[in-house]
Amino acid sequence: MDPRDRLIVALDVPSIEMALSLVTRLGHSVTFYKIGYQLGYAGGLAFARQLIDDGKSVFLDFKLHDIGNTVEKGVESVAKMGASFLTVHGYPQTMQAAVKGKGASKLKILAVTVLTSYDDNDLSNAGYRLKVGELAAARAGQARDLGIDGLVCSPEEAANLRKIVGGEMALVTPGIRPAGSAAGDQKRIMTPAKAIAAGADYLVVGRPITEAADPKAAARSIVEEIAQAAK
């Protein structure tokens, strides 16, 4: 895989104008973009189609979780767009419905194990008895058995989850922070090189690139780190 294709830049910005400016500045240094709630609700779906038409890959990070029929029909609509990745929460009924909804399309369904802004205390407050690593492992096994294409997980869990799901499922890791970068609201983070070494296939990076003085240089630096770590 081209190291550039392993970097997914998160377009967590409030407007299409800002997103377009970033994409223009990044140019050919980036091939893959993530669109989440913020941009998605500000015209991001139409912008996603524009990116796809321009030859970019798009990851729709919408973390679907609802009754089965609603998830299935929503995934069917996304599959027609030509997006590469779509996230759903890692609950068995939700994952099963998403697999059914994508049908024979090329869309890859990613199950979110445990959000990277959560730690053991957050899970306890939410009513879970399992720790982060335990819950991520349980959901990884369920996702594998249901035919999910990949997982979104913290790089801290990547090595263990790779043992559970084998080499066929993609591991997509947010919470990536180059050395010296601020953690922000992330609690389980890792550098690009360490995440690749742990078994991650794709790295999701937002603010260290989008808020950099020179976003293209920041992206190129991470791609180079990916290339070196993958040797």
ABEGO torsion letter per residue (X at the ends): XBAAAABBBBBBBABAAAAAAAAAAAEAABABBBBBAAAAAAGAAAAAAAAAAAGBBBBBBAGBBBBAAAAAAAAAAAAAAGBABBBBBBBAAAAAAAAAAAEABABBBBBBBBBAABBAAAAAAAGBABBAAAAAAAAAAAAAAAGBABBBBBAAAAAAAAAAAEAABBBBBBGBBBBGBBAEABABBBBAAAAAAAGBABBBBBAAAAABABAAAAAAAAAAAAAAAAX
